[in-house]
Amino acid sequence: MNETLKSILESLEQAASTAINKYKSKDTKPATKKTETKPNFGVPKNLKKISGATSSKKLDNSKVIPGVQVMHDRFGKGKVLTVEDGKATVFFPSHGQKQLLLQFAKLDIIG
């Protein structure tokens, strides 16, 4: 029985040695580092460029009342429908109805 165990052990050692040699002899290439490419998002084409100069005159929000015609840099000519809580609802024929915050809207009253 000792002889049988010895032969089994020798077979296992030989198989392990063969597997190790086979693994070592494989043509293994070093792992290459993958570089992630970030998507290039350009400037959206539908944005209108507005000059960097800000208007020195501050619009008096009390002049923005329903029925007044206003001009907006992006939406063009519009008519004020409602004003409440610092928000104006304005209808622009070319862009539809918009709700604008008066402190940011930069509206010019034209009539």
ZAMARGU-4260 file (C-alpha; in steps of 0.2 Angstrom, whole numbers, plus 5000, padded with zeros to 4 digits):
<rodrens>
0) 5000/5000/5000 | 5015/5012/5003 | 5020/5009/4985 | 5003/5014/4979 | 5003/5030/4989
5) 5021/5034/4983 | 5016/5031/4965 | 5000/5042/4967 | 5011/5056/4975 | 5024/5055/4961
10) 5010/5056/4948 | 5002/5071/4957 | 5019/5080/4958 | 5023/5077/4940 | 5006/5083/4935
15) 5008/5099/4945 | 5025/5102/4938 | 5019/5100/4920 | 5004/5112/4924 | 5016/5125/4932
20) 5028/5123/4917 | 5014/5125/4905 | 5008/5141/4913 | 5025/5149/4914 | 5028/5145/4896
25) 5012/5154/4890 | 5016/5170/4880 | 5008/5182/4892 | 5007/5200/4887 | 5008/5213/4901
30) 4991/5221/4905 | 4989/5237/4895 | 4981/5251/4905 | 4965/5257/4897 | 4963/5275/4896
35) 4945/5282/4897 | 4940/5294/4884 | 4929/5308/4890 | 4915/5313/4879 | 4917/5330/4871
40) 4902/5340/4873 | 4903/5356/4863 | 4893/5372/4865 | 4875/5369/4862 | 4870/5377/4845
45) 4853/5384/4851 | 4861/5396/4864 | 4861/5414/4859 | 4877/5423/4864 | 4874/5438/4875
50) 4886/5451/4878 | 4896/5451/4894 | 4892/5469/4899 | 4878/5470/4911 | 4866/5484/4911
55) 4869/5498/4923 | 4851/5502/4924 | 4841/5491/4936 | 4823/5488/4930 | 4810/5494/4943
60) 4799/5478/4945 | 4784/5489/4949 | 4784/5494/4931 | 4781/5476/4925 | 4762/5475/4926
65) 4750/5464/4916 | 4747/5470/4899 | 4764/5479/4897 | 4775/5474/4881 | 4792/5469/4886
70) 4808/5464/4877 | 4819/5449/4882 | 4837/5446/4876 | 4833/5428/4871 | 4814/5427/4869
75) 4811/5443/4860 | 4795/5454/4861 | 4782/5448/4873 | 4767/5453/4883 | 4766/5452/4902
80) 4751/5441/4907 | 4752/5440/4926 | 4764/5446/4940 | 4765/5439/4957 | 4779/5435/4970
85) 4793/5441/4960 | 4788/5431/4945 | 4781/5437/4929 | 4771/5426/4916 | 4775/5433/4899
90) 4768/5427/4882 | 4781/5427/4868 | 4773/5424/4851 | 4789/5415/4845 | 4792/5405/4861
95) 4776/5403/4870 | 4772/5407/4888 | 4786/5408/4900 | 4787/5411/4919 | 4802/5422/4923
100) 4810/5428/4939 | 4810/5447/4938 | 4827/5448/4947 | 4835/5439/4934 | 4825/5441/4918
105) 4832/5458/4911 | 4816/5463/4904 | 4815/5480/4895 | 4798/5488/4895 | 4794/5494/4877
110) 4776/5499/4879
</rodrens>
